Amino acid sequence: MIEVDDVTKRYGRTTAVHGLSFTVAPGQVTGFLGPNGAGKSTTLRMVLGLTSPTSGTVTVGGRRFRGLPRGLCEVGALLDAGDAHGGRTARAHLAALARGNGLPRRRVDEVLAQTGLTSVAGRRVGGFSLGMRQRLGIAGALLGDPPVLLFDEPLNGLDPEGIRWVRGLFRRLADEGRTVLVSSHLMREMEHTAQRLIVIGRGELIATGTLAEFAAADTTTDVSVRTPDPAALATALGGPGVEVRVEDDGSCAVTGLTARRIGDLALLHRIPLHGLTPRRASLEETFMGLTSDSVEYGSGNAR
Ligand SMILES: Nc1ncnc2c1ncn2[C@@H]1O[C@H](COP(=O)(O)OP(=O)(O)OP(=O)(O)O)[C@@H](O)[C@H]1O
């Protein structure tokens, strides 16, 4: 369990995280979503104990950060796939990590097997593709067999097979009762990865909920209407809160009315309809709508 309680983190005049509170429960994969610069990495670093909050508290398994980074047996993390020394082999990299953390050597072979790297364990990391580096980073996170796992943009650079594998692994880790937090700036990456979402923007919480709740909460539905007389339709439907937009393909996108009401009004005004299709916003569109105020934020802006 991770609990972030009213956390603010400032770097000089930049506020990276502001009054952020959320909890991450074990047993499911939680997506941590936000546009670039939203404060995801900063938050993950605070959970790991690599950075201390300016104010507020972060607890992992009920324990507060006490000025020392959390050990590999407590929290495993993939923060930056590029941080392994390029001149070392994958096995040597993991062996050094294991030694430094007092972990048994056998864990190295176990995590190499778990991440599909056994056959390349003797190769230098410098020659690894980004996907292999991601696997190695994940192997490092698993080394201490920790109950809490953090992955910062782990799908970056993975091919479709790699993405499928990572998704399966995260699910298995969550099914084992672990707390799994995965960051991304792309909703489409989270759609088939996470069961719950935490969405942040400009360092602040925007929304939390299950994926199903996000899908159900999209109120920005519109209705696509085909008619030979869009102008008459717009006049007939016009009113407060109703918008009729003619799309490039000649159809009309109507917001603010149900398909049934549009049909009734068209009949009343004797306007022929050739099509009437209610449309739901995709999760990606819901995310864009939620974070649209946050994306203009350029890194380094003072708030
Ligand atoms: N060490 C630092 N010193 C100064 N500013 C920082 C530092 N770390 C992060 N920031 C700033 O804090 C804000 C949040 O950055 P952070 O990297 O946490 O966002 P992010 O959501 O992880 O973004 P991205 O997806 O681009 O990695 C940005 O404006 C960033 O420039």
The ligand as a Tripos MOL2 file, in Angstrom:
@<TRIPOS>MOLECULE
LIG
   31    33     1     0     0
SMALL
NO_CHARGES

@<TRIPOS>ATOM
      1 N1         15.4430   18.0760   -9.8930 N.pl3     1 LIG1
      2 C1         14.6290   19.0040  -10.4050 C.ar      1 LIG1
      3 N2         14.9770   20.3110  -10.3600 N.ar      1 LIG1
      4 C2         14.1560   21.2650  -10.8510 C.ar      1 LIG1
      5 N3         12.9470   21.0200  -11.4170 N.ar      1 LIG1
      6 C3         12.5650   19.7380  -11.4910 C.ar      1 LIG1
      7 C4         13.3700   18.6620  -10.9870 C.ar      1 LIG1
      8 N4         12.6970   17.5170  -11.2050 N.ar      1 LIG1
      9 C5         11.5420   17.8360  -11.8090 C.ar      1 LIG1
     10 N5         11.4460   19.1910  -11.9700 N.ar      1 LIG1
     11 C6         10.3290   19.9110  -12.5770 C.3       1 LIG1
     12 O1          9.1500   19.4710  -11.9510 O.3       1 LIG1
     13 C7          8.0800   19.3340  -12.9080 C.3       1 LIG1
     14 C8          7.5450   17.9140  -12.8920 C.3       1 LIG1
     15 O2          8.5190   17.0590  -13.4790 O.3       1 LIG1
     16 P1          8.3990   15.4580  -13.5010 P.3       1 LIG1
     17 O3          9.6230   14.9470  -14.1860 O.co2     1 LIG1
     18 O4          8.0940   14.9660  -12.1500 O.co2     1 LIG1
     19 O5          7.1250   15.2570  -14.4330 O.3       1 LIG1
     20 P2          6.6500   13.9650  -15.2250 P.3       1 LIG1
     21 O6          5.1670   13.9350  -15.0820 O.co2     1 LIG1
     22 O7          7.4060   12.7890  -14.7830 O.co2     1 LIG1
     23 O8          6.9990   14.3450  -16.7080 O.3       1 LIG1
     24 P3          7.6320   13.4540  -17.8960 P.3       1 LIG1
     25 O9          6.5490   12.5680  -18.3800 O.co2     1 LIG1
     26 O10         8.0260   14.5190  -18.8820 O.co2     1 LIG1
     27 O11         8.8120   12.7290  -17.2930 O.co2     1 LIG1
     28 C9          8.6700   19.7710  -14.2390 C.3       1 LIG1
     29 O12         8.3740   21.1380  -14.4200 O.3       1 LIG1
     30 C10        10.1500   19.5700  -14.0480 C.3       1 LIG1
     31 O13        10.8790   20.4410  -14.8570 O.3       1 LIG1
@<TRIPOS>BOND
     1     1     2 1
     2     2     3 ar
     3     2     7 ar
     4     3     4 ar
     5     4     5 ar
     6     5     6 ar
     7     6     7 ar
     8     6    10 ar
     9     7     8 ar
    10     8     9 ar
    11     9    10 ar
    12    10    11 1
    13    11    12 1
    14    11    30 1
    15    12    13 1
    16    13    14 1
    17    13    28 1
    18    14    15 1
    19    15    16 1
    20    16    17 2
    21    16    18 1
    22    16    19 1
    23    19    20 1
    24    20    21 2
    25    20    22 1
    26    20    23 1
    27    23    24 1
    28    24    25 2
    29    24    26 1
    30    24    27 1
    31    28    29 1
    32    28    30 1
    33    30    31 1
@<TRIPOS>SUBSTRUCTURE
     1 LIG1         1 GROUP 0 **** ****
